[in-house]
Amino acid sequence: MNSIDLRGFNNFYHDSEEACFVVYQILNKMIPFIKTHSKEIISNQYKHCHTISNDKHGLIIKINQLINNFDLDPQIGLWEIAVSNSGGVRVIFGLYSNDDNYYFYPLFIDAHHQIYSDSKFRTDYSKVCKIRFKDMKNSSY
């Protein structure tokens, strides 16, 4: 996972503990939730699961290009998904649908709730978050 720091978005972490917490939330809460509730998600039945508004598309496209090094299909649906009690962890997904099947694929993590920020998550993450996933790959144990 590439880490970027640009105006309005930073996907670095305070420390390895925070990064592990985010991964835990995604693997143990978010993925099972999406697997079980995809139809309810796309029916907008969950507060923190919604399409990306048009005013955020440019930012999402730019972040995706910087992190994943590919351009998004302009026709792809873009979603922000969070699970209750996930500590503010959001993931931006692309949505592909085929007949009655829905496939969410992750584009990037918004661990600090910056795409749609609120007062609980306001800080200058560029100043306080300096750890990348790449920095943690060489464990000391």
Disulfide bonds with the S-S distance in Angstrom:
none
